[in-house]
Each structure stands twice: as structure tokens, then as C-alpha cells.
Amino acid sequence: PAADSMSLWLRTARPGKFVVFYGTDKNDLSKTATLKSTSINRDNTGILTLSGLQPNTHYRIADHQLDGSFRTLPRSADF
């Protein structure tokens, strides 16, 4: 995590892409980020970094009921 970014580690059942919907309002996840493909050489895992985030961002993984939220790290300028 950073003050304005977060990396998500995900695993797919078979090689393929995944899409993450995110935003600060859990009822309006209008931003998206896509990892083009996972690979069997990496156990069908991938890391997707979301940047330009605000605190208390919510996310949902496409085609799954999985959702969650995270907090970015505080900015040093705020302290």
C-alpha cells in the first residue's frame, strides 16, 4: 500500500484476465482496472496495482461475489 495506491494479488482457476471495479462509494464502483492474463507458469496468479486512489476505496472482482475495501497509507504531509 501507499498513500494513493494498492496492489491486489489474485488467482484465477485457469489462465485468463480479471477485472476489478473500484471507487469510494461501494454502490458506485465506476472505475475499472484489468490484468490482461494470468499464467500457469505463475500458478494462475497476478498482481494488479490500482493508483490515484482516495482513502477508503471499495472494490469488487468481476464475475465474483467477492468484494471488499481497503485503506491507503496516510500521506506524510497530513501529519
C-alpha positions, -999 to +999 in steps of 0.1 A: +000+000+000+009+036-005-009+069+001-026+067-033-022+031-045-028-005-036-017-038-051-042-067-053-029-103-056-054-126-073-055-162-085-078-174-113-090-210-118-073-212-152-052-187-172-072-156-181-078-120-174-095-104-144-113-071-139-116-051-107-143-024-103-135+002-076-145+036-062-150+054-029-188+047-029-194+010-026-227+015-046-209+032-075-178+012-084-174+030-118-136+028-122-121-004-136-087-019-139-078-051-158-050-076-157-047-090-193-039-125-183-027-148-155-003-176-164+000-212-155+037-205-151+029-183-122+002-206-107-025-185-124-018-156-102-013-119-109-008-086-092-028-056-103-018-022-089-045+005-086-032+040-085-047+075-080-068+062-051-086+080-023-088+067+012-115+041+019-117+027-016-141-002-022-136-029-048-153-059-064-138-085-086-158-091-118-177-123-121-174-130-084-195-121-054-162-111-037-159-075-026-140-056+000-124-024+009-090-011+019-074+020+033-044+035+017-015+046+039-016+082+053+003+109+035+032+122+055+021+158+045-011+152+066+009+148+098 
